[in-house]
Structures are given as C-alpha cells and as structure tokens.
Amino acid sequence: MPNPIRPLGLDHAVLWVRDLPRAVAWYRDVLGCVPAFDYPEIGMAHLWFGGIILGLWDADDPRAAYALPKVRGGTNVDHLALAVGPFERGALMAHLAAHGVPVHKEEVQVGARGVGRAVYIHDPWGNRLELKGPPGL
C-alpha cells in the first residue's frame, strides 16, 4: 500500500508565550512577522513568517488553560529554525542588539536549504530560535 502522506513543508508552529500583546510586538518588531489572525476566544494570535504561520499562545490566559502542556517546565521542542535571507551578519547583529536580543551561539549549520550561517537567540519566553541563513559562507 503506498504511503498516503506527501510531505509539502511546514505549515505552522505554535509557541507558548506570556503577555500576548507584548509577544506579538516582539515577533513583529524583532523578526519582521506580519500579524495574520487573532483568536481572542482561546488567547492566541497567528503571525506570518514568510510562508508559514507562527502561532503565539498565551499561557497566562485562562481561555488557553485547556491546552496547556501537562508537564510544567518541560518542553518537547529544542528549537525552531527560521529561514532568513539575505544573511548580512553585521546588519543582523545590529538589529538584534538594538532590540536587546542577545545572541547565544553562532555557527555554520546544515539545514533544508544547505549549509550556511546560523544565529541562535531566545525570545523573551525562553523559546530557542535559530535564524538560518541561505547556503554559503
């Protein structure tokens, strides 16, 4: 029997945050996300990051309590790798610094588009994000 699943790519990812308006502003101002959809009835907002949706879910909103992870303090995701380009290191570092975002690690990393530069940061809620440049050094 043939596999009925045909991989197409990442559709969306959802991250737990606190203070949803602040989170939306951070993802908009720091990562250039564009607001897409709001779901106030469940304490969630969606933002476009290129062709994918990043869902931000407010862990402090009682309307989101039904979906909170059962294990407090645990996580099932190491990091989210976000493809960015062009990767102009100086401009990227200056932008992150202007927003008070420390870089935790820089390295050359393999990814779906090939080997290229990567910068690791954390959002204010502790989610580790890899800003992955295009192939090339």
C-alpha positions in Angstrom: 0.0 0.0 0.0 1.5 3.4 -1.0 2.1 6.0 1.7 -0.8 8.5 1.6 1.3 11.2 3.1 3.1 13.5 0.7 5.3 16.0 2.6 4.9 19.5 1.5 6.7 21.5 4.2 6.0 23.3 7.5 2.5 24.8 7.7 2.7 26.4 11.1 4.3 26.1 14.6 2.8 27.2 17.9 4.8 28.6 20.8 3.7 29.2 24.4 4.3 32.8 25.5 3.2 35.1 28.2 1.6 38.6 27.7 0.3 38.1 24.2 0.3 41.8 23.1 4.0 42.0 24.1 4.8 38.7 22.3 3.1 39.9 19.1 5.0 43.1 19.2 8.3 41.3 19.8 7.8 38.9 16.9 6.7 41.8 14.7 9.5 44.2 15.6 12.4 41.7 16.0 11.7 39.0 13.5 9.6 41.0 11.0 6.4 38.9 11.4 3.2 40.2 9.9 0.0 39.8 12.0 -2.4 37.3 10.4 -5.2 36.1 12.6 -6.4 36.7 16.1 -8.2 34.2 18.2 -9.1 36.0 21.5 -11.6 33.3 22.5 -8.6 31.0 23.1 -5.8 33.5 23.9 -3.9 33.0 20.6 -2.6 35.1 17.7 -1.1 34.0 14.4 1.6 35.8 12.5 3.1 35.3 9.1 6.8 34.5 9.0 7.4 34.2 5.2 5.1 31.4 4.0 4.4 29.9 7.4 2.3 30.8 10.4 3.7 31.2 13.8 1.0 30.8 16.5 1.6 32.5 19.8 -0.5 31.1 22.6 -0.7 33.0 25.9 0.0 30.6 28.8 -1.4 33.1 31.2 -4.8 33.5 29.5 -7.4 31.3 31.3 -9.1 30.7 27.9 -6.0 28.7 26.9 -5.8 26.6 30.0 -7.4 23.6 28.3 -4.3 23.3 26.0 -1.5 24.0 28.4 1.2 21.3 28.5 0.5 18.8 31.3 4.2 18.8 32.4 5.2 22.2 33.8 8.7 23.4 32.9 9.2 20.7 30.3 9.3 21.0 26.6 9.1 18.8 23.6 10.8 21.2 21.2 14.5 22.0 21.2 14.4 25.0 18.8 12.6 26.4 15.8 14.8 27.0 12.8 13.6 30.0 10.8 15.0 30.6 7.3 16.1 34.1 6.8 17.8 35.9 3.9 19.8 37.7 2.9 22.1 36.9 5.8 24.1 40.1 6.4 25.8 39.4 9.7 26.6 43.0 10.6 23.1 44.3 9.9 21.5 41.2 11.7 23.7 41.7 14.8 23.0 45.4 14.9 19.2 44.8 14.6 19.2 42.2 17.4 21.3 44.4 19.7 19.0 47.4 19.0 16.2 45.2 20.4 18.2 43.9 23.3 18.3 40.4 22.0 21.5 38.5 22.9 23.0 36.0 20.5 23.7 32.7 22.3 25.5 30.9 19.6 26.7 31.5 16.0 27.8 28.6 13.8 27.8 27.2 10.3 24.8 24.7 10.3 23.2 22.3 7.9 19.6 22.8 7.1 16.9 22.0 4.5 18.4 24.6 2.1 22.0 23.5 2.6 25.0 24.6 4.8 25.0 28.2 5.9 25.4 30.6 8.8 23.1 30.4 11.8 22.5 32.6 14.8 20.7 31.3 17.9 18.6 33.5 20.1 15.8 33.2 22.7 12.5 35.0 22.6 11.6 36.6 26.0 9.6 33.5 26.9 12.5 31.1 26.6 11.8 29.6 23.1 15.1 29.0 21.3 15.1 30.3 17.7 17.7 29.6 15.0 17.9 32.3 12.4 19.2 30.2 9.5 20.8 31.9 6.5 20.9 30.6 3.0 23.6 28.2 1.7 27.1 29.6 1.5 29.5 31.1 3.9 
